[in-house]
Amino acid sequence: MGSSPRRPSSTIRIFSSAEYCLRVARRMSLIALAAPVCRVCDFCLIFVPFGQYDGPEILSYAISLICSIGADVGQTAVWGSQQTDIFGSTGTDGVFGMWYGKNPGLDRSGDALKHGNYAGTSRHGGVLAVSGDDPGASSSTIANQCEQAFSSAMIPVIYPADTGDILELGLKGYGLSRYSGLWAGFKLVADVVETTRSVSLDANSGKIDLPAGDFDADQVIQRWPDDRWSQDQRLQETKLPAALEFARVNGFNRVVMDAPGRRFGIVAAGKAYLDTRQALDELGVTDAVAVQIGLSVIKLGFIWPIEPDGMRAFARGLKEIIVVEERRAFIETQIKELAYNWPASIRPRIIGKADENGAPLIPSTGQTSPSLLAIIIGRRLLQVADHPAIRENLARIEKMVKQSTPRDSIPLRIPHYCPGCPHNQGTKLPDGGVAMAGIGCHSLAAWMPGANTITMSHMGAEGANWIGAAAFVDRDHVFQNMGDGTYAHSGILAIRAAIAAGARMTFKILYNNAVAMTGGQPVEGGPSVSDVARQMSAEGVAKLAVVSGAPESYSRSDLPRGTGLYPREELEAVMQDFSAFPGVSVLIYDQMCATEKRRQRKRGKRPPIDARVVINERVCEACGDCSEKSRCIAVRAVATPLGIKREIDQSSCNSDLSCLEGFCPAMVTVTGAKLRTPAAIEDTGSNWAIDEPVAAELEAPYHILIAGVGGTGLITIGAILGMAAHLEGNECSILDNTGLARMGGSVTTHVRLAPSGGALHAPRIDAAGADLLLGCDPLVAAGAEVSVRVAEAKTRAAINSHMAPTLAQALDPESSGDRADVFSAIESHITSDEDDLVDASGLALALLGDKIYANMLLTGFAFQRGCIPLGLAAIRRAIELNGTEVENNLKAFTWGRRLAADRQKVLGLAGLAGEETETGLGSLLKTRMNHLADYRNKAYAVRYGELVDKFREREAALAGASGAPGAPGALTEAVAENYFKLLAVKDEFEVARLFADGVFDDQLSAMFEGGYRVDYHIGRVKSGGGQGKRCFGPWFGRAMRLLAKSRGLRGSILNPFHFTADRKRDWKLIAEYEATAGVLLENLNAENLELATEIAAIPDAIRGFGDVRDRSLITARQRHHQLMAEFRTD
């Protein structure tokens, strides 16, 4: 391998993600490391084939990218890419292999890793093994790091600190691998790999120099035959020394600060190095200050094995070295081992995880942060030199950290299933059932109250823990959830183990046709449901069933003999049956990933949604049965004049239709219809004259923290701001902190800006460091992840007042959380201004026809208020370069600017100016009495009004007697609400009237374009007992109009429903309430007023239809008896 020729010296600036730089490094290696007539290929175990390319000087290379099934199999395949000489290749002289996986995949495949590394690389090849580490366990089941695994396999470890490092060290990593014959480990963490930033690259970046002297490449290349003893000897005595020498010559490690009077040294690598440099910046340690205090800093790019000569040279003259690294000590222990035999005269004190007295210093848990390191390093530096700037800045940082304690009282936005997600149904359990979780989206069930989903295992062993526990517990059966991706990856082995062990359990293979948790990739190998069923049958599974939303799509010949085939509605019965089976059973739940369906619809690969559920809000009882049955976040609470009801959010609904299982007549399906898009406000622009805001010049780093919900375009906002800064020649970094955010969890994007040439080290905004908070969701903006990074005296804000639904609301849409607490929390930790809050979602829907533009509108609002120190032209150009919905995003940004300039005008145009509405008891009574007159007659309404008036007079008298104003209070309002609820019970006539009076028809006409069909879903008692739903076609609408006209029969012997149990129950409830009201009126006094109010409100808990209503009535009666006993005692 010859040294690559030096290119003309020049510097270029690029705006790039770390992931893209990793690809570029892989491709550049094909050119930079290939001899002039060498045919080199690239083999990467991660993506899909890219094809072949021909280059100059007869240089040709192919790039082959594939997904492997299992980490160890993938590593073995990469090992095979270095065996082309052994197999006798004639078309390729060498292959650059890359394995990329998360750290858990690295850990589980140590044997393959060692074998590949011991065997080595080919003469013209090389291997980069890339591990995605998660030291903070943000998207892993446990916190992890790769250094120990790599070093135990004797693989050199490279640790890049930023995007530029990935490009340079990735290229040099391949050079090291080829030169030494070893694999090169490449450690990446989220704060590095998930960062996009401006990078300045010299044209000579990645230049590779060979160590001087003769080197026999035959001693390091892979060979066959090759005995294990000589392999081990060559690895330790030839290859590792070669790797160390290559790293030394090519400058993997660099001293970045040095001082003539050297006293204090810092050693750091990767993310910890960036945090350290940021900490030094916060402490005011410039190059000049470093010289004054004798500070030297070395940045390691090659962290195992530590290059001894370079480390000894760095340590010479230092009194103390502090090693900064995350998690377990790794670099520190190596330096101490090297220093053990140094002469005492040159051996410095070495500290890191503990100080010289053994007291804890740098934590080995969690992640390092600049503020934490600033306090630790600052205190140590002051012991060396009492510098006034360091002392002053340290005091400021300590105070700031103390004041930025996160607020624990604000609930977390817990990730949840997407609307229509098959796991909403597939992870359900029969009464008394317990399931175990595993790796995949389905594991979110473990966070759902009442889901009875417990424990977690690593990928591929799902269910194996039950093999060990079953003999020692009382429970005799469990369900094990397993995604189809896990099944194909390695999960089938756990099923085999359970069969061999004779375990009694049911594996629920949740077949959704995508690896949804990591972006919707296809399952490796693409096994069909039939393939999985046949595999399970062949493995000896005696009880097997497929449950599908479309069982008619199967023929019996598709499945093994004896396999049950059931519709989704029978899932619970199937699970009950499988629970009793004395062995291993497998239930395959077949329903496509909802997000993948949506993605395919956008790409035109799947027809648009044909059937949509709509709830007649006036019929809805707010019982929540539709939410309980579907667990779907698209079922939301909506405030109406008649109280809180339910609605379907059509913009997020994936038409799973499971909400129809709720026992309620309020739901219809509309088929063959197209949603009307709300018309955007005509934007002539003629009446708007908005000057570009005067923003502060970008003279120092400026930090924008964007907080919101995954899947709402949050990351796009950060990318556009970053690109705008790049276009202006400024420095920028963008860190997207997502974790499980794709499932509706919290997302934060950290945007750091600096003037051209300014230093941006750590990409994550530190404690109290945010200058602007873009709160795209108030609940996330009020959470601990955000509150610790904002400061009341510093942070300005623009907050979307619309709060997206939470997991709790998916289970109970009325569980909306305490909005007052959320907004109070936000105001407590920002520079508060009442104009900071805007209904960006409502404005985006009204002005642009879609809430998806809310974040861009909010960005324009913040920009016009002078909170974003970037130019208008650059932001507009960045939106254009983004290339997605350019026209609408530009409009949204402009509307946000207009909102900041003239709020009332924009709100008026959007119809959100807040017209005054009549409120209070008088308005409530008027609405209710009109409703009751339509419900039955005027006498019925008068009956209602008279009882309410009695309570108003009695309560007013009590208030007057106590000296308070004689106004109606909580008791009267409780009677007005709850007596009305019982009188206006939704019997057959009322349900028909609320469908037939034209109001709901008008609602449908406003929602959909014409030419649609309406089907009604009405509850019924099944012949075998229990309740179900039956679908009736459009003719049923005519039947309900006829029934509505017959409501005069209500109360007469001619009423066909007069003697049903439901009607007798409801009439009895009215009589009981009136009797209770008499008792309350007769015995009411100031002492028992609050208790009486609670009694009067009990009917609010009686909700729903059929069995749902009966169950709620049992609880309400128990509460009534308890409270009445207390009332009579008083």
RARA-V767004 format. One record per backbone hydrogen bond with DSSP energy under -0.5 kcal/mol. NH is the residue of the N-H (numbers start at 1). CO is the residue of the C=O. E is the energy in kcal/mol with one decimal. If there is no record, write none. Layout:
NH,CO,E ; NH,CO,E
This chain:
4,208,-0.6 ; 12,201,-2.7 ; 14,199,-2.8 ; 16,14,-0.6 ; 16,197,-2.1 ; 18,195,-1.5 ; 19,193,-0.6 ; 21,17,-1.9 ; 22,18,-1.9 ; 23,19,-1.5 ; 24,20,-2.6 ; 25,21,-2.7 ; 26,22,-1.8 ; 27,23,-2.2 ; 28,24,-3.4 ; 29,25,-1.7 ; 30,26,-0.7 ; 30,27,-0.9 ; 31,27,-0.8 ; 31,28,-0.7 ; 32,28,-3.3 ; 33,29,-1.9 ; 34,31,-0.6 ; 38,35,-2.2 ; 40,38,-0.8 ; 40,60,-1.2 ; 41,94,-2.7 ; 42,62,-3.5 ; 43,96,-3.0 ; 44,64,-2.9 ; 45,98,-2.7 ; 46,44,-1.6 ; 46,66,-0.7 ; 50,63,-1.4 ; 51,63,-1.0 ; 53,61,-1.9 ; 55,59,-2.5 ; 59,56,-2.1 ; 60,58,-0.6 ; 61,53,-1.6 ; 63,51,-2.0 ; 64,42,-2.9 ; 64,62,-0.6 ; 65,63,-0.6 ; 66,44,-2.4 ; 66,64,-0.5 ; 70,68,-1.0 ; 74,70,-2.1 ; 75,71,-2.5 ; 76,72,-2.0 ; 77,73,-2.1 ; 78,74,-2.1 ; 79,75,-2.4 ; 80,76,-2.2 ; 81,77,-1.3 ; 82,78,-0.6 ; 82,79,-1.5 ; 83,80,-2.1 ; 87,83,-2.2 ; 88,84,-0.9 ; 89,84,-2.5 ; 93,39,-3.0 ; 94,39,-1.2 ; 96,41,-3.5 ; 97,95,-0.8 ; 97,126,-3.1 ; 98,43,-2.5 ; 99,128,-2.1 ; 100,45,-0.9 ; 101,130,-2.0 ; 103,132,-2.2 ; 105,102,-0.9 ; 106,102,-1.4 ; 107,103,-2.7 ; 108,104,-2.0 ; 109,106,-1.1 ; 110,107,-0.9 ; 113,109,-2.2 ; 114,110,-2.5 ; 115,111,-2.4 ; 116,112,-2.6 ; 117,113,-2.3 ; 118,114,-3.0 ; 119,115,-2.3 ; 120,116,-2.0 ; 121,181,-0.7 ; 121,220,-0.5 ; 124,93,-0.6 ; 125,122,-1.5 ; 126,95,-1.2 ; 128,97,-2.3 ; 129,127,-0.5 ; 129,184,-2.8 ; 130,99,-3.6 ; 130,128,-0.7 ; 131,129,-0.5 ; 131,186,-2.5 ; 132,101,-2.5 ; 132,130,-0.5 ; 133,131,-1.0 ; 133,188,-3.6 ; 137,134,-1.7 ; 144,134,-1.2 ; 150,146,-2.4 ; 151,147,-2.8 ; 152,148,-2.1 ; 153,149,-1.1 ; 153,150,-0.6 ; 154,151,-1.4 ; 155,150,-2.6 ; 156,154,-0.5 ; 156,183,-0.7 ; 157,304,-2.4 ; 158,185,-2.9 ; 159,301,-2.4 ; 160,187,-0.6 ; 166,162,-2.0 ; 167,163,-1.6 ; 168,164,-2.4 ; 169,165,-3.3 ; 170,165,-0.6 ; 170,166,-1.4 ; 171,167,-1.4 ; 172,168,-2.3 ; 173,169,-2.3 ; 174,170,-1.5 ; 175,171,-1.7 ; 176,172,-2.9 ; 177,173,-2.3 ; 178,174,-2.5 ; 179,175,-2.6 ; 180,176,-2.7 ; 181,177,-1.9 ; 184,127,-2.2 ; 185,156,-3.4 ; 185,183,-0.5 ; 186,129,-2.9 ; 187,158,-3.0 ; 187,185,-0.5 ; 188,131,-2.5 ; 190,133,-0.7 ; 192,189,-1.8 ; 193,189,-3.0 ; 194,190,-2.5 ; 195,192,-1.2 ; 196,734,-2.5 ; 197,16,-2.1 ; 198,732,-2.2 ; 199,14,-3.2 ; 201,12,-3.2 ; 201,199,-0.6 ; 203,10,-2.9 ; 205,202,-2.5 ; 207,204,-2.2 ; 217,215,-1.0 ; 219,216,-1.8 ; 220,217,-1.7 ; 221,217,-1.4 ; 222,121,-2.8 ; 231,227,-1.9 ; 232,228,-1.9 ; 233,229,-2.1 ; 234,230,-2.9 ; 235,231,-2.4 ; 236,232,-2.1 ; 237,233,-2.8 ; 238,234,-2.0 ; 239,234,-2.9 ; 240,235,-2.5 ; 242,238,-1.7 ; 243,239,-2.5 ; 244,240,-2.4 ; 245,241,-2.2 ; 246,242,-2.4 ; 247,243,-2.5 ; 248,244,-2.1 ; 249,245,-2.6 ; 250,246,-2.0 ; 251,248,-1.1 ; 252,247,-1.9 ; 254,299,-2.5 ; 256,254,-0.7 ; 256,297,-2.0 ; 257,297,-1.6 ; 262,260,-1.5 ; 263,294,-3.0 ; 264,294,-2.5 ; 265,320,-3.0 ; 266,296,-2.1 ; 267,322,-2.2 ; 268,298,-1.8 ; 269,324,-0.6 ; 270,159,-0.7 ; 270,300,-0.7 ; 272,269,-0.9 ; 273,269,-0.9 ; 273,270,-0.6 ; 274,270,-1.6 ; 275,271,-2.6 ; 276,272,-2.1 ; 277,273,-2.6 ; 278,274,-2.3 ; 279,275,-2.4 ; 280,276,-2.5 ; 281,277,-2.1 ; 282,278,-2.4 ; 283,279,-1.9 ; 284,280,-0.5 ; 284,281,-1.2 ; 285,280,-3.0 ; 286,284,-1.4 ; 290,286,-2.7 ; 291,287,-1.8 ; 292,288,-1.9 ; 293,289,-2.1 ; 294,290,-1.1 ; 295,290,-2.6 ; 296,264,-2.5 ; 297,257,-2.1 ; 298,266,-2.6 ; 299,254,-3.3 ; 300,268,-2.7 ; 300,298,-0.6 ; 303,157,-1.8 ; 303,301,-0.6 ; 304,157,-1.1 ; 308,306,-0.6 ; 311,307,-1.8 ; 312,308,-2.4 ; 313,309,-2.3 ; 314,310,-2.0 ; 315,311,-2.2 ; 316,312,-1.2 ; 318,315,-2.1 ; 319,263,-2.8 ; 320,263,-1.6 ; 321,349,-3.3 ; 322,265,-2.5 ; 323,321,-0.5 ; 323,351,-2.7 ; 324,267,-2.9 ; 324,322,-0.6 ; 325,323,-0.6 ; 334,330,-1.2 ; 335,331,-2.3 ; 336,332,-2.4 ; 337,333,-2.0 ; 338,334,-2.4 ; 339,335,-2.7 ; 340,336,-1.1 ; 341,338,-0.7 ; 342,339,-1.5 ; 346,343,-1.8 ; 347,343,-0.8 ; 348,346,-0.8 ; 349,319,-2.4 ; 351,321,-2.8 ; 351,349,-0.5 ; 352,354,-1.9 ; 355,359,-2.5 ; 358,355,-1.9 ; 361,353,-2.5 ; 362,352,-1.8 ; 363,361,-0.6 ; 373,369,-2.4 ; 374,370,-2.7 ; 375,371,-1.8 ; 376,372,-2.1 ; 377,373,-3.3 ; 378,374,-2.3 ; 379,375,-2.0 ; 380,376,-1.6 ; 381,377,-2.9 ; 382,378,-2.2 ; 383,379,-0.8 ; 384,380,-0.8 ; 384,381,-0.8 ; 385,381,-3.2 ; 387,385,-2.1 ; 391,387,-2.3 ; 392,388,-2.5 ; 393,389,-2.5 ; 394,390,-2.5 ; 395,391,-1.9 ; 396,392,-1.8 ; 397,393,-2.5 ; 398,394,-2.7 ; 399,395,-2.0 ; 400,396,-2.4 ; 401,397,-2.7 ; 402,398,-1.8 ; 403,399,-1.8 ; 404,400,-1.0 ; 405,402,-0.6 ; 408,406,-0.7 ; 410,407,-0.5 ; 414,412,-1.3 ; 416,743,-4.0 ; 421,418,-2.3 ; 424,421,-1.6 ; 425,422,-1.0 ; 426,422,-3.1 ; 427,423,-1.6 ; 428,425,-1.7 ; 433,430,-2.5 ; 435,452,-2.4 ; 436,479,-2.0 ; 437,454,-1.6 ; 437,455,-1.3 ; 443,440,-1.9 ; 444,441,-2.3 ; 445,442,-1.9 ; 446,443,-2.0 ; 447,444,-1.7 ; 448,445,-1.4 ; 449,447,-0.5 ; 451,448,-2.0 ; 454,435,-3.0 ; 454,452,-0.6 ; 461,458,-1.6 ; 464,461,-2.7 ; 466,463,-0.8 ; 467,463,-0.8 ; 467,464,-0.5 ; 468,464,-1.0 ; 469,465,-1.6 ; 470,466,-2.7 ; 472,469,-2.1 ; 473,470,-1.0 ; 478,504,-0.6 ; 479,434,-2.6 ; 480,506,-2.8 ; 481,436,-2.1 ; 481,479,-0.5 ; 482,508,-2.3 ; 484,510,-1.5 ; 487,483,-2.5 ; 488,484,-2.2 ; 489,485,-2.0 ; 490,486,-2.8 ; 491,486,-3.3 ; 492,487,-1.3 ; 493,490,-1.4 ; 494,490,-0.5 ; 494,491,-0.8 ; 495,491,-1.4 ; 496,492,-2.2 ; 497,493,-2.3 ; 498,494,-2.2 ; 499,495,-2.2 ; 500,496,-2.5 ; 501,497,-2.0 ; 502,498,-0.6 ; 502,499,-1.0 ; 503,498,-2.4 ; 505,503,-0.8 ; 505,583,-1.2 ; 506,478,-2.4 ; 507,505,-0.5 ; 507,585,-2.7 ; 508,480,-2.8 ; 508,506,-0.6 ; 509,507,-0.9 ; 509,587,-1.9 ; 510,482,-2.7 ; 510,508,-0.9 ; 511,509,-1.2 ; 511,589,-2.0 ; 512,510,-0.9 ; 515,521,-3.5 ; 516,514,-1.5 ; 518,515,-0.8 ; 519,516,-1.5 ; 520,515,-1.8 ; 521,515,-1.1 ; 526,523,-2.1 ; 532,528,-2.4 ; 533,529,-2.7 ; 534,530,-2.5 ; 535,531,-2.4 ; 536,532,-2.6 ; 537,533,-2.3 ; 538,534,-2.5 ; 539,535,-1.7 ; 540,536,-0.5 ; 540,537,-1.2 ; 541,536,-2.3 ; 542,540,-0.5 ; 542,584,-0.6 ; 543,584,-0.7 ; 544,542,-0.5 ; 545,586,-1.9 ; 546,564,-2.9 ; 547,588,-2.8 ; 548,566,-2.4 ; 549,590,-1.2 ; 551,548,-0.6 ; 553,550,-2.1 ; 554,551,-1.7 ; 558,555,-2.3 ; 559,556,-1.1 ; 563,560,-1.9 ; 564,544,-2.5 ; 566,546,-2.5 ; 568,548,-1.1 ; 570,567,-1.9 ; 571,568,-1.9 ; 574,570,-2.3 ; 575,571,-2.5 ; 576,572,-2.3 ; 577,573,-2.1 ; 578,574,-2.5 ; 579,575,-2.1 ; 580,576,-0.7 ; 580,577,-0.9 ; 581,578,-1.4 ; 583,581,-1.8 ; 585,505,-2.5 ; 585,583,-0.5 ; 586,543,-2.3 ; 587,507,-2.8 ; 588,545,-3.0 ; 588,586,-0.5 ; 589,509,-2.2 ; 589,587,-0.7 ; 590,547,-3.0 ; 590,588,-0.7 ; 591,511,-2.2 ; 591,589,-0.7 ; 593,512,-2.3 ; 597,593,-2.1 ; 598,594,-2.3 ; 599,595,-2.4 ; 600,596,-2.5 ; 601,597,-2.2 ; 602,598,-2.1 ; 603,599,-1.5 ; 604,601,-1.3 ; 605,600,-2.5 ; 606,600,-0.9 ; 612,670,-2.1 ; 614,668,-2.5 ; 616,614,-0.5 ; 616,666,-2.9 ; 617,615,-1.1 ; 619,616,-1.2 ; 620,616,-1.9 ; 628,624,-2.6 ; 629,625,-2.6 ; 630,626,-1.9 ; 631,627,-3.1 ; 635,632,-1.3 ; 636,634,-0.8 ; 636,647,-2.9 ; 638,645,-2.2 ; 640,643,-1.6 ; 643,640,-2.2 ; 645,638,-3.0 ; 647,636,-2.4 ; 649,634,-3.0 ; 649,647,-0.6 ; 650,648,-1.2 ; 652,649,-1.1 ; 653,649,-1.7 ; 660,657,-1.3 ; 661,658,-1.7 ; 662,659,-1.9 ; 664,662,-1.9 ; 667,664,-0.6 ; 668,614,-2.5 ; 669,1015,-2.1 ; 670,612,-3.0 ; 671,669,-0.6 ; 671,1013,-2.3 ; 672,610,-1.1 ; 673,610,-0.7 ; 676,1007,-3.5 ; 678,676,-0.6 ; 681,847,-1.1 ; 684,682,-0.7 ; 688,685,-1.0 ; 689,687,-0.5 ; 691,689,-0.5 ; 695,693,-1.1 ; 696,866,-0.5 ; 699,697,-1.9 ; 702,753,-2.6 ; 704,751,-3.1 ; 705,703,-0.5 ; 705,772,-3.0 ; 706,704,-0.6 ; 706,749,-2.7 ; 707,705,-0.5 ; 707,774,-2.6 ; 708,747,-2.5 ; 710,745,-2.1 ; 712,709,-1.1 ; 717,713,-1.2 ; 717,714,-0.6 ; 718,714,-1.3 ; 719,715,-2.2 ; 720,716,-2.4 ; 721,717,-2.3 ; 722,718,-2.5 ; 723,719,-2.4 ; 724,720,-2.4 ; 725,721,-2.1 ; 726,722,-2.3 ; 727,723,-2.7 ; 728,724,-1.4 ; 729,726,-1.7 ; 730,725,-2.5 ; 731,754,-2.7 ; 733,752,-2.1 ; 734,196,-3.0 ; 735,750,-2.3 ; 736,194,-1.6 ; 736,734,-0.5 ; 737,735,-0.7 ; 737,748,-3.1 ; 738,736,-0.9 ; 741,738,-1.3 ; 743,740,-1.9 ; 744,741,-1.5 ; 745,740,-0.6 ; 746,413,-0.8 ; 747,708,-2.6 ; 748,737,-1.8 ; 749,706,-2.6 ; 750,735,-2.9 ; 751,704,-2.8 ; 751,749,-0.7 ; 752,733,-2.7 ; 752,750,-0.6 ; 753,702,-2.9 ; 754,731,-2.2 ; 758,755,-2.9 ; 760,758,-0.5 ; 761,759,-0.5 ; 762,274,-0.8 ; 768,788,-1.8 ; 769,766,-2.1 ; 770,789,-3.0 ; 771,703,-2.4 ; 772,703,-1.9 ; 773,796,-2.5 ; 774,705,-2.7 ; 774,772,-0.6 ; 775,773,-1.0 ; 775,798,-2.3 ; 776,707,-2.0 ; 776,774,-1.4 ; 777,707,-1.0 ; 778,800,-0.6 ; 781,777,-2.3 ; 782,778,-1.4 ; 783,780,-1.2 ; 786,783,-0.7 ; 787,783,-3.1 ; 788,784,-1.7 ; 789,786,-2.2 ; 790,787,-0.8 ; 794,791,-1.6 ; 795,791,-3.1 ; 796,771,-2.6 ; 798,773,-2.4 ; 799,836,-2.9 ; 800,775,-3.3 ; 801,799,-0.6 ; 801,838,-2.5 ; 804,802,-0.6 ; 810,806,-1.3 ; 811,807,-1.3 ; 812,808,-2.5 ; 815,812,-3.0 ; 816,814,-2.1 ; 819,817,-1.1 ; 822,818,-1.8 ; 823,819,-2.6 ; 824,820,-2.2 ; 825,821,-2.2 ; 826,822,-1.9 ; 827,823,-2.4 ; 828,824,-1.6 ; 829,825,-0.7 ; 829,826,-1.3 ; 830,827,-0.7 ; 831,795,-3.5 ; 832,830,-1.3 ; 836,833,-2.7 ; 837,834,-0.9 ; 838,799,-2.7 ; 840,838,-2.1 ; 843,839,-2.5 ; 844,840,-2.5 ; 845,841,-2.2 ; 846,842,-2.3 ; 847,843,-3.2 ; 848,844,-2.3 ; 849,844,-0.6 ; 849,845,-1.1 ; 850,844,-1.2 ; 853,850,-1.3 ; 854,851,-2.1 ; 857,853,-2.3 ; 858,854,-2.6 ; 859,855,-1.8 ; 860,856,-2.2 ; 861,857,-2.1 ; 862,858,-2.3 ; 863,859,-2.5 ; 864,860,-2.4 ; 865,861,-1.2 ; 866,863,-2.0 ; 867,862,-2.3 ; 869,867,-0.5 ; 870,868,-2.4 ; 875,871,-1.9 ; 876,872,-2.5 ; 877,873,-2.2 ; 878,874,-2.2 ; 879,875,-2.1 ; 880,876,-1.9 ; 881,877,-2.5 ; 882,878,-1.7 ; 883,879,-1.0 ; 883,880,-0.6 ; 885,883,-0.6 ; 889,885,-2.6 ; 890,886,-2.5 ; 891,887,-2.1 ; 892,888,-2.7 ; 893,889,-2.4 ; 894,890,-2.1 ; 895,891,-3.0 ; 896,892,-2.1 ; 897,893,-1.7 ; 898,894,-2.5 ; 899,895,-2.4 ; 900,896,-1.8 ; 901,897,-1.7 ; 902,898,-3.1 ; 906,902,-1.9 ; 907,903,-2.8 ; 908,904,-2.2 ; 909,905,-2.2 ; 910,906,-2.1 ; 911,907,-0.6 ; 911,908,-0.9 ; 912,907,-3.0 ; 913,907,-0.5 ; 924,920,-1.9 ; 925,921,-2.9 ; 926,922,-2.2 ; 927,923,-2.3 ; 928,924,-2.6 ; 929,925,-2.9 ; 930,926,-2.0 ; 931,927,-1.8 ; 932,928,-2.4 ; 933,929,-2.1 ; 934,930,-1.8 ; 935,931,-2.2 ; 936,932,-2.6 ; 937,932,-0.7 ; 941,937,-1.4 ; 942,938,-2.6 ; 943,939,-2.3 ; 944,940,-1.5 ; 945,941,-2.4 ; 946,942,-2.7 ; 947,943,-1.4 ; 948,944,-1.9 ; 949,945,-2.5 ; 950,946,-1.9 ; 951,947,-1.7 ; 952,948,-2.2 ; 953,949,-2.8 ; 954,950,-2.3 ; 955,951,-2.7 ; 956,952,-2.3 ; 957,953,-2.2 ; 958,954,-2.0 ; 959,955,-2.3 ; 960,956,-2.7 ; 961,957,-2.3 ; 962,958,-1.2 ; 963,960,-1.3 ; 964,959,-2.1 ; 967,965,-2.1 ; 973,969,-1.9 ; 974,970,-2.3 ; 975,971,-2.4 ; 976,972,-2.7 ; 977,973,-2.2 ; 978,974,-2.6 ; 979,975,-2.5 ; 980,975,-0.6 ; 980,976,-0.8 ; 981,977,-1.6 ; 982,978,-1.6 ; 983,979,-2.5 ; 984,980,-2.8 ; 985,982,-1.1 ; 987,985,-2.0 ; 991,987,-2.6 ; 992,988,-1.9 ; 993,989,-2.5 ; 994,990,-2.6 ; 995,991,-0.9 ; 995,992,-0.6 ; 996,992,-2.0 ; 997,993,-1.7 ; 1002,998,-2.2 ; 1003,999,-1.7 ; 1004,1000,-2.3 ; 1005,1001,-2.3 ; 1006,1002,-1.9 ; 1007,1003,-1.4 ; 1008,1004,-2.6 ; 1009,674,-2.8 ; 1013,671,-2.5 ; 1015,669,-2.5 ; 1016,1032,-3.0 ; 1017,667,-1.3 ; 1018,1016,-0.6 ; 1018,1030,-2.5 ; 1020,1028,-2.6 ; 1022,1020,-0.5 ; 1022,1026,-2.5 ; 1025,1022,-1.6 ; 1028,1020,-2.7 ; 1030,1018,-2.5 ; 1032,1016,-3.2 ; 1036,1033,-2.1 ; 1037,1034,-1.6 ; 1038,1034,-0.7 ; 1038,1035,-0.5 ; 1039,1035,-1.7 ; 1040,1036,-2.2 ; 1041,1037,-1.7 ; 1042,1038,-1.8 ; 1043,1039,-2.2 ; 1044,1040,-2.6 ; 1045,1041,-1.6 ; 1046,1042,-0.7 ; 1046,1043,-0.8 ; 1047,1044,-1.4 ; 1049,1046,-2.3 ; 1050,1047,-1.7 ; 1052,1049,-2.5 ; 1055,1052,-1.4 ; 1058,1055,-1.9 ; 1060,1057,-1.4 ; 1064,1060,-2.1 ; 1065,1061,-2.2 ; 1066,1062,-2.1 ; 1067,1063,-2.4 ; 1068,1064,-1.9 ; 1069,1065,-1.8 ; 1070,1066,-1.5 ; 1071,1067,-1.9 ; 1072,1068,-2.6 ; 1073,1069,-2.3 ; 1074,1070,-2.3 ; 1075,1071,-2.1 ; 1076,1072,-2.6 ; 1077,1073,-2.7 ; 1078,1074,-1.8 ; 1079,1075,-1.8 ; 1080,1076,-2.5 ; 1081,1077,-2.7 ; 1082,1078,-2.1 ; 1083,1079,-1.8 ; 1084,1080,-0.9 ; 1089,1085,-0.6 ; 1092,1088,-2.6 ; 1093,1089,-2.0 ; 1094,1090,-1.7 ; 1095,1091,-2.0 ; 1096,1092,-2.6 ; 1097,1093,-1.2 ; 1098,1095,-1.5 ; 1100,1097,-1.6 ; 1101,1098,-2.2 ; 1102,1099,-1.8 ; 1103,1101,-0.9 ; 1105,663,-0.6 ; 1108,1105,-1.4 ; 1109,1105,-0.6 ; 1110,1106,-2.2 ; 1111,1107,-2.5 ; 1112,1108,-1.9 ; 1113,1109,-2.1 ; 1114,1110,-1.7 ; 1115,1111,-1.4 ; 1116,1112,-2.1 ; 1117,1113,-2.9 ; 1118,1114,-1.9 ; 1119,1115,-2.0 ; 1120,1116,-2.5 ; 1121,1117,-2.8 ; 1122,1118,-1.9 ; 1123,1119,-2.4 ; 1124,1120,-2.6 ; 1125,1121,-1.8 ; 1126,1122,-1.5 ; 1127,1123,-2.5 ; 1128,1124,-2.7 ; 1129,1125,-1.7 ; 1130,1126,-2.3
